[in-house]
Amino acid sequence: MQGQSLLKPSKISGWLKPEGSFHEVEEWWHISFLYDLRDARDPLFADEESEHILQIGDESMVRDLAARKGLVKISRGEIDGYQMNTAQLSSLKDLIELADPEFEFRVLGRSGRELKTMSVGRIQKLRSAQNFFS
């Protein structure tokens, strides 16, 4: 690919919402974005449990809430969540389409525990998102 620069996946920063939309977020502002969703009355955070957890403000509880709601965080070469659906996988593939196929993402699951590493090339070949976080 002489003369062409590849996308740097480690620079992708944002959230994949359950319907598949990607919301770019500056590094270190991922949690603040969730409060913005709440303030915008996003249906994902329009329940008592969400309000309670966001009021407490404990970052690990907020991260867990987001993951349980089906959001997937992408940050610094990591993909962090509990579940991924077909729409999110399709958006992820679009985001990394021009990336080096050898670049490896760390895939994090419950409690931020590393589950595996997955190359861009392998992600591009996935047909199902069902076992992404297992």
N, C-alpha and C positions, 0 to 999 in steps of 0.2 A: 504494500500500500504506500508506495513511495509518493511523497508530496501531499499525502492525506493524513491528517492527524486523527487518531482514534479518541473517542469519548473516554474520559477518565471516570470509571464507575465510582471510584472513591470520593468523587466530588458531588454525586447525586445525594440530595438531602431533602427529605419530605415524607409525606404520608400517602399511602394508597388506601382510599376509602373502600368500603365493601362493594359499592356499585362500580368500582374500577377507576374512578377518577384519581389523578395524582395531583397533590397539592404541594408545590415546592415550598420549603421552609428553610430559612437560613440555619446553618449549623448552630446548635445550642438553643434553638427556639422551638423545638418540637413540642414541649409541654405547654408552652404559651399558646401554641396553635390550638390545642384542645380546649383551652379556656375561651379562645376566640370563637370556636365552634359552639360552645355552650352559650356564649353571649349573643351569637347570631341565631339562637334557638334551633340549632341543627337537631333533627329528631334523634340522632344517636345519643345525645346527651340531655334529652328532655325528660328525664325521670328522676325520682327521688334519690336512688342509689348514686347516680352520676353526680347530682348536686352535692350530696353528702361527701363523697370522695374528693370532689374538686374543692369543696370548702376546707377539708382537712389539709389538702395540699401536699401530702406525702408523695414524693415522686415515684416511688416503687408502686404505691397503690394506684396512682394515676396511670402509670405505664400498664399495669395489669388490667385496669378498666378498659383502656383503649384496645388492648389486645383481645379482651373478651368481647368487645363490641365489633370485632372484625377488622380493625385498622392494622395496617402493616407499616412499620417505620423503616425507612431506608436512610442510612447515615454512615458515613465514613467506611464504606465497604462492608457494612453489615445490613442484614435483612432481619428484622425483629418483629415477631408476632406469635400468634398461637395457631392461626388458620389462614389459608389463602383460598380464594375461589377463582373460577375461570376468568372472570372479568379482571381481577387484580393481576393474575398471571399474564394475561394479554397486555395489560398496561406496562407491567414490568418488562416484558419482552420488547415493547416499543421503546421504553426508556434506554435499554442497553443495546439496542440494535447495532449501533456503530462502535461498540466497545470491543476491546481486545478479547477474543474468545477464551484466552487463557487466564484472564483475571478471575480471581476467586473471591466470592463473597463469603463471609462468615454468616451462617444462619443460626440465629438465636431463638430459643424457645422460652418456656416458663422460667421465671426468675432470672432471665437474661443469660441462661446457661447455653453455651455453644453446643449445638446439635451436630453440625457438620460444616464442611466447606463445599461450595458449589460453584463451578466455573460458569462464566457467561455462556460458553458453548453448550454446556449441559442444560442450563436454564432454557436456552433457545430451543432445545430439542424436546422439552417437556410437553406432553399432550394433556396432562391432568395436573391440577393444583392440589388435589386431594391429600397427598402425602408430603407436601412441601415441607412442613414443620415436624415430620415424624422421622 
